[in-house]
Amino acid sequence: MYGGMGSLNDIVLHRDGKVLKYENNEFDALRERLYALTRD
């Protein structure tokens, strides 16, 4: 899920060919939170 090709870390959100900066930052924070919860 977190390592290797095609993992959760490879996801980048786009709309109409443009990177969604705010949404990607929020997704990254949620991904970090999920990792912390599963690690504990």
N, C-alpha and C positions, 0 to 999 in steps of 0.2 A: 504494500500500500504506500510506503514512504520511500522505497528505494528502487533503483533500476528504471529502465525505459518504460514509459507509459504509466508512471506512478502518479499519485495525487499531487506531488510537487510539480509535475509537468503542466498542469492546467493553467492557462492564461485566458482570462475572459476578454472577449472582443465584442464590439457591435459596429456594424457597417464598416468593417475594416480598421477600426480604431480601438486601441487598447483602453479598457475601462480602468483607469488608475485607481479611483476611489474603491470600486468594487473589488479589484484585485488586492488592495491593501486590506480590506475587510475580510476577504476570503483567506488571506494569509494569516490574519489574526485568529480566525476560526480554526484553521488547520493547526496552528501552534497550540491552541487550547485543546483540540481533539488529541493531539499527540501527548500533551501533558496528562490528560485524563486517562489515556490508555497505558501510559508509562507507569503510573502510580498503582 
